C-alpha cells in the first residue's frame, strides 16, 4: 500500500483538489499571458503602422537624389532612440536610415511580398519590431521599413510572467488550505457517525444513529447504517430465540430418556418391562436424532453448502407424487385428499428440494387438520408463475402469527405439536426449499376458515 493510498480522505481530497486547481490555473495563466502578449504586439504593430504612414508623407528626395526627412520636426524619428525608419532602393541600396537604428540586415526588394510585413529582429542584444512594405517617394519606388524597440514591451511581459509564476503557487497553497478546511468540515458528520456507531455494541443494537439532515449525502448513509443495525438486531433476536428453542428441544428428549432410565433402574423388572423401557428410550433417541439432522440441514442451507441440481419439473406431477406418499397418513386420520392439478406448470427447480418443501407443507396440513376433514391440493399456472395451493379445514392461523409461522421452532400449540412428534422446523425447511428455487411461500385464510399455504415459482419459458 502506497503512502498516498493510506492517507486520510481529507488529505487525498485536498491533494486532488490542489492538483486539479493547479492545472486549471496553469492553463488559465498560459492563455491569459498569450492573450496579453498578442494584445501588446497588436498595439505595437498599430503604432508601427502609424509610423509607416507618417514616414511615407515626410520622406522626400533631395536635389542630389538622396532621401531625407522633411516636414514637422516633432515627427522626426531621429530624436527618438526607440524607433526609426529605413529606405532601400529597388536595387537593394540603402538610401536612408535613422541614426538611432542599429545596422539591420540588408533588405532584398525582390523578396518583399505585397502588403506590410511584420517581424521581430534581434540586433546587438536588443529586440526590434519592424514593418516593411514597398512605397513611393516622389515617384521613386523604394522599400520602407519602420522599426520600434520591443524592450519596453518585453519588460512589461516579463513583469506579468513573474507575477503569474510567483502568484500561482501562492494561490494554490491558499486554496489547498481552504480546501482542507472545507473537506474537514464536510467530513465532520462522518466522524460523528463513526463515534456513534462505535458505541453501539451487541447489547445496544436497539439504539440508532442520529441523522441531523436527511436530505444531504450523509443522510442516506446514516439511514443505511440504521437499517443494517435493525437487521443485525433482528438477526441477534432470532439467534437468541433459536438458541433458546434449540436448547429446549434438545433438553426435552434428553430429560425423557434420563427419566425413563432412572425409573427402569429404580426397581427390578421383568424382561418385557425392560424391553418396553428400552423401546421408549429408543423412540426419544430417534426423535433427538431427527431433530439434530434437521438442524444440521438448516445449518448447511444457511451456509450455502447445499448444491442444487435444477431441471424442468412439472409442479402438478411432483404434487401428485407427494400426495400419494402421504395418503396413508391422511387415511389414519380419516381425512380425504382432493387433487386439482393442472398439467404444464413447468418450473426450473431441484426436484428433491422442492419435493421436501411440498412434503412438509402437506404433512403439516394433515397433522393439524381436523379428523375426517378435507385436504385440497391445487396446482395451476397464472401470469407466468406456477402456484401450488394446500388448504385444510382446520382452525386456521391468526393473522398476527402468519409472518412467524415459518420461523424455526415456532408453534401455535406447543403441547399438541410435541405430542404429534413435530419439531417446529418443517415450515422453516419448506421456506428455505422454496426460496432457494427462486420461489416464495406464504399462508392465507382459506375459503372454509382453515389455513391455505401457497407456493409460487416462476415458470420455465416454453421453447
Secondary structure, DSSP 8 states (H G I E B T S, - for coil): --TTTTS-HHHHHHHHHHHHHHHHHHHHHHHHHHHHHHHHHHHHHHHHHHHHHHHHHHEEE-TTS-EEE-S-GGG-GGG-TTEEEEEEETTS-EEEE-TTS-------GGG--SS-EEEEEEETTEEEEEEEEEEEETTEEEEEEEEEE-HHHHHHHHHHHHHHHHHHHHHHHHHHHHHHHHHHHHHHHHHHHHHHHHH--GGGTT-----S-TTSHHHHHHHHHHHHHHHHHHHHHHHHHHHHHHHHHHHHHHHHHHHHHHHHHHS---HHHHHHHHHHHHHHHHHHHHHHHHHHHHHHHHTT-----EEEEEHHHHHHHHHHHHHHHHHHTT-EEEEEE-TT-EEEEEHHHHHHHHHHHHHHHHHHS-TT-EEEEEEEEETTEEEEEEE--S----GGGTTTTTSTT--SSHHHHHHTT--S-HHHHHHHHHHTTTEEEEEEE-TTSSEEEEEEEEB----
